[in-house]
Amino acid sequence: MDFAFDARTEELRGRLLAFMDEHVLPAEAVAEEQRAALASPWDTPAVVEELKAEARRRGLWNLFLPDSEYGAGLTNLQYAPLAEITGRSPQLAPTALNCAAPDTGNMEVLAQFGDERQRKQWLEPLLAGEIRSAFAMTEPDVASSDATNITTHIERDGDEYVVTGRKWYISGAMNPDCAIFIVMGKTDPDGADIRRQQSMVLVPRDTPGVTVKRAMKVFGYEDHSHGGHAEVVFDHARVPVTNLIGEEGGGFAIAQARLGPGRIHHCMRLIGMAERAIELMCRRAVSRDAFGKALAQQGVVHNWIADARVTVEQLRLLVLKTAWMMDTVGNRGAHTEIQAIKIATPRAVVDILDRAIQLHGAGGVSQDFPLAELYAGARTLMIADGPDEVHQRSLARRELKKYL
């Protein structure tokens, strides 16, 4: 395993670091000011569109998509250090580069499983950044950590599918530019194979019967990073059968294919969040005194910073190994490693952010620093894309099989 950055990665890193320093980080405060003046908190601040235009001008667009026909054609190993950089400003940088969830996963699904018409109608405008999208799987009335529990019905009626169900925490759905939902539901609820009961269909937002009921808060506040999280009701929403993605019964397999890259992208960005937390800790430690000496001279602060650095270096190597394995043996071959980073990364970054918040005192939980928002995002990822316990269960079973 050779994790040295190749020439293309180094060149893109240089461009991206310059873009972050010159445009993205200075735009954070501007975006907050503009959002406060908008008619709706879900409208896009003007500075975000300016960032997107600048990213395209610099050739920093759709970096996440390995298919060179649609994206930058980067391997997972090449993309990993770039995603880490964007994690330093998760509210702005991924969106500026058109590399934000849930659009990334939805574009991957359409590129891999969509037909020519679906790619033309939905993938192309997503790639161009003209529209946004949402992925509707999680439901409030069942334990959605087990995807076989979902109860949304997708019933065929002649040349149409009728979609009925209630979803929540549907990321991106509050964004007024969200034009399309990928909805997972059951087309064969009584099927013998519980992993062949589900299918995915494309449901345009303006379909009669689709109601975005309310924004779901995260730790008590509205999360703008992905265009909000919504409760969405599908009340006998009708779409053509041609809106089926792949085949009936293929929804579970598509979901697994979608979540693999999504999990590693999240972990890459989490490392960037941790790096920013370390930077903020160090700046705070050298600028504040307590009990007669600088915080930077306090032994406990030394421990926090040292432990954070060691943890980040360990996590980065594990993520890079996982990216390398996904490139060389595929997502299935890297299944254990994908689960390992999903378990290890969010909980470790939450701990680093917790220490950074502690070091900042009241400022750490305020809106004047990004730490509270970063903490909420990292803590949420211990639930999203499969709770830690689901991955621990699966990983442990794989280990135990060696001894049975």
C-alpha positions as CSV (number, residue, x, y, z in Angstrom):
1,M,0.0,0.0,0.0
2,D,1.4,3.3,-1.1
3,F,-0.5,6.3,0.1
4,A,1.8,8.9,-1.4
5,F,-0.2,11.5,-3.3
6,D,0.3,11.3,-7.1
7,A,0.9,14.3,-9.2
8,R,-2.7,14.9,-10.1
9,T,-3.8,14.7,-6.4
10,E,-1.0,17.1,-5.4
11,E,-2.0,19.6,-8.1
12,L,-5.7,19.4,-7.1
13,R,-4.8,19.7,-3.4
14,G,-2.9,22.9,-4.1
15,R,-5.8,24.4,-6.1
16,L,-8.3,23.4,-3.4
17,L,-6.3,24.7,-0.5
18,A,-6.0,28.0,-2.2
19,F,-9.7,28.1,-3.0
20,M,-10.5,27.3,0.7
21,D,-8.2,30.0,2.0
22,E,-9.1,32.7,-0.5
23,H,-12.8,32.1,-0.8
24,V,-14.5,29.5,1.3
25,L,-13.3,30.3,4.8
26,P,-13.8,34.0,4.4
27,A,-17.3,33.3,3.0
28,E,-18.5,31.5,6.2
29,A,-19.4,34.7,8.0
30,V,-20.9,36.3,4.9
31,A,-23.1,33.3,4.3
32,E,-24.5,33.5,7.9
33,E,-25.2,37.2,7.4
34,Q,-26.9,36.7,4.1
35,R,-29.0,33.7,5.4
36,A,-30.3,35.9,8.3
37,A,-31.7,38.3,5.7
38,L,-33.3,35.8,3.5
39,A,-37.1,35.3,3.4
40,S,-36.7,31.6,4.1
41,P,-33.8,30.0,6.0
42,W,-33.7,27.4,3.3
43,D,-33.0,29.8,0.5
44,T,-29.4,29.7,-0.8
45,P,-27.2,32.7,0.2
46,A,-25.8,34.5,-2.9
47,V,-22.3,33.9,-1.8
48,V,-22.8,30.1,-2.2
49,E,-23.6,30.6,-5.9
50,E,-20.5,32.8,-6.2
51,L,-18.4,30.0,-4.6
52,K,-19.9,27.4,-7.0
53,A,-19.0,29.6,-10.0
54,E,-15.5,30.1,-8.8
55,A,-15.0,26.4,-8.1
56,R,-16.1,25.6,-11.6
57,R,-13.7,28.2,-13.0
58,R,-10.9,26.6,-11.1
59,G,-11.7,23.1,-12.2
60,L,-12.9,21.9,-8.8
61,W,-16.2,20.5,-9.7
62,N,-17.8,17.0,-9.3
63,L,-14.5,15.7,-7.9
64,F,-16.3,12.9,-6.0
65,L,-17.6,10.9,-9.1
66,P,-15.0,8.3,-10.3
67,D,-16.8,7.9,-13.6
68,S,-14.8,10.2,-15.9
69,E,-17.8,10.6,-18.3
70,Y,-19.7,12.4,-15.6
71,G,-17.1,13.5,-13.0
72,A,-13.4,14.1,-12.4
73,G,-12.5,10.4,-12.8
74,L,-10.6,10.3,-9.5
75,T,-10.0,7.1,-7.6
76,N,-11.2,6.9,-4.0
77,L,-7.5,7.3,-2.9
78,Q,-7.1,10.4,-5.0
79,Y,-10.4,11.9,-3.7
80,A,-9.8,11.2,0.0
81,P,-7.4,14.1,0.7
82,L,-9.6,16.5,-1.3
83,A,-12.7,15.5,0.7
84,E,-10.7,16.0,3.9
85,I,-9.9,19.5,2.9
86,T,-13.6,20.3,2.3
87,G,-14.4,18.9,5.8
88,R,-12.8,22.0,7.3
89,S,-15.9,23.9,6.2
90,P,-18.6,21.3,5.8
91,Q,-21.4,23.9,5.5
92,L,-19.9,25.5,2.4
93,A,-17.1,23.7,0.7
94,P,-18.8,20.4,-0.4
95,T,-21.7,22.4,-1.9
96,A,-19.4,24.8,-3.6
97,L,-17.7,21.9,-5.3
98,N,-21.0,20.1,-6.1
99,C,-19.7,17.3,-3.8
100,A,-22.4,17.5,-1.1
101,A,-24.6,14.8,0.2
102,P,-27.2,13.6,-0.5
103,D,-26.6,14.7,-4.1
104,T,-23.4,12.8,-4.4
105,G,-25.0,9.5,-3.5
106,N,-28.0,10.2,-5.7
107,M,-25.8,11.1,-8.7
108,E,-23.8,7.8,-8.1
109,V,-27.1,5.9,-8.1
110,L,-28.2,7.5,-11.3
111,A,-24.9,7.1,-13.0
112,Q,-24.6,3.4,-12.0
113,F,-28.2,2.2,-12.1
114,G,-30.3,4.8,-14.0
115,D,-31.3,4.4,-17.6
116,E,-30.5,6.8,-20.4
117,R,-33.7,8.8,-19.9
118,Q,-33.3,9.1,-16.2
119,R,-29.7,10.2,-16.5
120,K,-30.7,12.8,-19.1
121,Q,-33.6,14.2,-17.1
122,W,-32.1,14.2,-13.6
123,L,-28.4,13.3,-13.5
124,E,-27.3,16.0,-16.0
125,P,-28.9,18.9,-14.2
126,L,-27.6,17.6,-10.9
127,L,-24.1,17.4,-12.3
128,A,-24.5,21.0,-13.6
129,G,-25.6,22.1,-10.1
130,E,-28.9,23.4,-11.5
131,I,-31.1,21.4,-9.1
132,R,-30.7,19.5,-5.8
133,S,-32.1,16.2,-4.7
134,A,-33.1,14.1,-1.7
135,F,-32.9,10.4,-0.7
136,A,-36.0,9.2,1.1
137,M,-35.5,6.0,3.1
138,T,-35.6,6.7,6.9
139,E,-39.1,6.4,8.5
140,P,-40.3,7.6,11.9
141,D,-42.5,4.7,12.7
142,V,-40.0,1.8,12.4
143,A,-36.4,1.2,13.3
144,S,-34.9,2.3,10.0
145,S,-31.5,1.0,11.1
146,D,-32.9,-2.2,9.7
147,A,-33.8,-1.2,6.2
148,T,-36.0,-4.3,5.8
149,N,-38.4,-2.6,8.3
150,I,-39.5,0.2,6.0
151,T,-43.2,0.4,5.4
152,T,-43.6,2.8,2.5
153,H,-45.6,1.1,-0.3
154,I,-44.8,1.3,-4.0
155,E,-47.7,-0.4,-5.7
156,R,-48.0,-0.9,-9.4
157,D,-51.3,0.3,-11.0
158,G,-51.1,-0.2,-14.7
159,D,-48.4,2.1,-16.1
160,E,-47.9,3.9,-12.8
161,Y,-46.5,3.3,-9.4
162,V,-48.4,4.6,-6.4
163,V,-46.2,5.7,-3.5
164,T,-47.6,5.9,0.0
165,G,-45.7,6.4,3.2
166,R,-44.1,8.8,5.6
167,K,-40.4,9.6,5.8
168,W,-38.3,11.9,8.0
169,Y,-34.8,13.3,8.3
170,I,-34.8,13.4,4.5
171,S,-31.7,15.5,3.9
172,G,-32.0,18.2,1.2
173,A,-35.7,18.2,1.1
174,M,-36.1,21.7,2.6
175,N,-34.0,23.3,-0.2
176,P,-36.3,25.0,-2.7
177,D,-33.9,23.7,-5.5
178,C,-34.7,20.1,-4.5
179,A,-36.5,18.8,-7.6
180,I,-36.3,15.0,-7.2
181,F,-36.6,12.4,-4.5
182,I,-35.2,8.9,-4.8
183,V,-37.7,7.0,-2.7
184,M,-37.1,3.5,-1.2
185,G,-40.2,1.5,-0.5
186,K,-41.6,-2.0,-0.8
187,T,-43.0,-3.3,-4.1
188,D,-43.3,-6.8,-2.8
189,P,-44.0,-6.6,1.0
190,D,-44.9,-10.3,1.2
191,G,-41.9,-11.6,-0.7
192,A,-40.0,-14.5,0.8
193,D,-36.6,-12.8,0.5
194,I,-36.7,-9.8,2.8
195,R,-33.9,-8.1,0.9
196,R,-35.8,-8.4,-2.4
197,Q,-39.0,-6.7,-1.2
198,Q,-37.7,-3.1,-1.7
199,S,-37.4,-1.0,-4.8
200,M,-36.3,2.6,-5.6
201,V,-38.3,5.0,-7.7
202,L,-37.8,8.6,-8.8
203,V,-40.5,11.0,-7.5
204,P,-40.4,14.6,-8.6
205,R,-41.0,17.1,-5.8
206,D,-44.0,18.6,-7.6
207,T,-45.8,15.3,-7.9
208,P,-49.4,15.5,-6.5
209,G,-49.5,13.8,-3.2
210,V,-46.0,14.8,-2.1
211,T,-46.0,17.1,0.9
212,V,-42.8,18.4,2.6
213,K,-44.5,18.8,6.0
214,R,-41.8,20.3,8.3
215,A,-38.1,20.8,8.9
216,M,-36.6,18.4,11.4
217,K,-34.1,20.0,13.8
218,V,-30.7,18.6,14.7
219,F,-29.8,19.1,18.3
220,G,-32.4,21.8,18.5
221,Y,-31.4,23.9,15.5
222,E,-32.0,23.9,11.8
223,D,-29.2,22.3,9.8
224,H,-28.6,24.1,6.6
225,S,-25.5,22.1,5.5
226,H,-27.5,19.7,3.1
227,G,-30.5,21.8,2.6
228,G,-32.2,20.9,5.8
229,H,-33.8,17.6,6.9
230,A,-37.5,17.2,6.4
231,E,-40.5,15.1,7.2
232,V,-42.1,14.1,3.9
233,V,-45.4,12.5,3.3
234,F,-46.2,10.5,0.1
235,D,-50.0,10.2,-0.1
236,H,-50.8,8.0,-3.2
237,A,-48.2,9.9,-5.2
238,R,-48.3,8.6,-8.8
239,V,-45.2,8.3,-11.1
240,P,-44.7,6.4,-14.3
241,V,-43.3,2.9,-14.1
242,T,-40.3,4.2,-16.1
243,N,-39.3,6.0,-12.9
244,L,-38.2,2.7,-11.4
245,I,-34.4,2.7,-10.8
246,G,-33.0,-0.6,-11.9
247,E,-35.4,-3.5,-11.3
248,E,-38.2,-4.3,-8.9
249,G,-36.6,-5.9,-5.8
250,G,-33.3,-4.2,-6.4
251,G,-33.7,-1.4,-3.9
252,F,-31.8,-3.0,-1.0
253,A,-28.8,-3.8,-3.2
254,I,-28.8,-0.3,-4.7
255,A,-28.9,1.2,-1.2
256,Q,-25.9,-0.8,-0.2
257,A,-24.0,0.3,-3.3
258,R,-24.9,3.9,-2.6
259,L,-24.0,3.9,1.1
260,G,-20.4,2.5,0.7
261,P,-18.9,5.5,-1.0
262,G,-21.1,7.8,1.1
263,R,-19.7,6.4,4.3
264,I,-16.1,6.9,3.2
265,H,-16.8,10.4,2.0
266,H,-18.3,11.3,5.4
267,C,-15.2,9.9,7.1
268,M,-12.9,11.8,4.9
269,R,-14.6,15.1,5.7
270,L,-14.7,14.2,9.4
271,I,-10.9,14.1,9.4
272,G,-10.9,17.6,8.0
273,M,-13.3,18.7,10.8
274,A,-10.9,17.3,13.3
275,E,-8.0,19.1,11.8
276,R,-9.9,22.4,12.1
277,A,-10.7,21.6,15.7
278,I,-7.0,21.0,16.4
279,E,-6.2,24.3,14.8
280,L,-8.8,26.1,16.8
281,M,-7.5,24.4,20.0
282,C,-4.0,25.5,19.4
283,R,-4.9,29.1,18.6
284,R,-7.1,29.3,21.7
285,A,-4.4,27.8,23.9
286,V,-1.7,30.3,22.9
287,S,-4.1,33.3,23.2
288,R,-5.7,32.8,26.7
289,D,-4.3,32.7,30.2
290,A,-5.8,30.9,33.2
291,F,-4.5,30.6,36.7
292,G,-1.4,32.6,36.1
293,K,-0.2,31.0,32.8
294,A,-1.2,30.4,29.2
295,L,-3.6,27.6,28.5
296,A,-0.8,26.3,26.2
297,Q,1.2,25.6,29.3
298,Q,-1.4,23.6,31.1
299,G,-0.6,19.9,31.1
300,V,-4.2,18.8,30.4
301,V,-4.2,20.9,27.3
302,H,-1.0,19.3,26.1
303,N,-2.7,15.9,26.6
304,W,-5.8,16.9,24.6
305,I,-3.8,18.3,21.7
306,A,-1.3,15.4,21.6
307,D,-4.1,12.8,21.8
308,A,-6.0,14.6,19.0
309,R,-3.0,14.6,16.7
310,V,-2.3,10.9,17.3
311,T,-6.0,10.0,16.7
312,V,-6.2,12.0,13.5
313,E,-3.1,10.3,12.1
314,Q,-4.5,6.9,12.9
315,L,-7.8,7.6,11.4
316,R,-6.3,9.1,8.2
317,L,-4.3,5.9,7.6
318,L,-7.3,3.7,8.1
319,V,-9.4,5.8,5.8
320,L,-6.7,5.8,3.1
321,K,-6.3,2.1,3.4
322,T,-10.1,1.7,3.0
323,A,-10.0,4.0,-0.1
324,W,-7.1,2.0,-1.6
325,M,-9.0,-1.3,-1.0
326,M,-12.2,0.1,-2.6
327,D,-10.1,1.0,-5.6
328,T,-8.3,-2.4,-5.8
329,V,-10.8,-5.0,-4.6
330,G,-14.1,-3.1,-4.8
331,N,-16.6,-2.0,-2.2
332,R,-17.6,-5.6,-1.3
333,G,-13.9,-6.6,-0.8
334,A,-13.5,-3.5,1.4
335,H,-16.7,-4.2,3.4
336,T,-14.9,-4.7,6.8
337,E,-12.7,-1.6,6.4
338,I,-15.7,0.6,5.4
339,Q,-17.5,-0.6,8.6
340,A,-14.4,0.0,10.6
341,I,-14.0,3.6,9.6
342,K,-17.7,4.3,10.0
343,I,-17.4,3.0,13.6
344,A,-14.1,4.6,14.5
345,T,-14.1,8.0,12.8
346,P,-17.3,9.8,14.0
347,R,-16.8,8.8,17.7
348,A,-13.2,9.8,17.7
349,V,-13.9,13.1,16.0
350,V,-16.7,13.8,18.5
351,D,-14.2,13.3,21.3
352,I,-11.7,15.8,19.7
353,L,-14.5,18.3,19.1
354,D,-15.7,17.9,22.7
355,R,-12.2,18.8,24.0
356,A,-12.0,21.7,21.6
357,I,-15.3,23.0,22.9
358,Q,-14.1,22.6,26.5
359,L,-11.0,24.6,25.8
360,H,-13.1,27.4,24.3
361,G,-15.4,27.6,27.4
362,A,-18.7,29.4,26.7
363,G,-17.4,30.3,23.2
364,G,-17.2,26.7,22.3
365,V,-21.0,26.3,22.4
366,S,-21.7,29.7,20.8
367,Q,-22.4,30.7,17.3
368,D,-19.1,32.6,17.2
369,F,-17.1,29.5,16.6
370,P,-17.9,26.5,14.3
371,L,-17.3,23.9,17.0
372,A,-20.8,23.4,18.2
373,E,-22.1,22.9,14.7
374,L,-19.2,20.6,13.8
375,Y,-19.9,18.6,17.0
376,A,-23.6,18.2,16.1
377,G,-22.7,17.0,12.6
378,A,-20.1,14.5,13.8
379,R,-22.4,13.2,16.5
380,T,-25.2,12.8,14.0
381,L,-23.0,10.6,11.8
382,M,-22.9,8.0,14.7
383,I,-26.6,7.4,13.7
384,A,-26.7,8.3,10.0
385,D,-25.6,5.8,7.2
386,G,-26.3,3.0,9.7
387,P,-25.9,3.4,13.5
388,D,-22.5,2.3,14.9
389,E,-24.1,-0.7,16.6
390,V,-25.3,-2.1,13.2
391,H,-21.8,-1.9,11.8
392,Q,-20.3,-3.4,15.0
393,R,-22.8,-6.3,14.8
394,S,-21.9,-7.0,11.2
395,L,-18.2,-6.6,11.7
396,A,-18.2,-8.9,14.7
397,R,-20.0,-11.6,12.9
398,R,-17.4,-11.5,10.1
399,E,-14.7,-11.9,12.8
400,L,-16.5,-14.7,14.5
401,K,-16.9,-16.7,11.3
402,K,-13.2,-17.3,11.3
403,Y,-13.6,-19.4,14.4
404,L,-16.8,-21.3,13.7
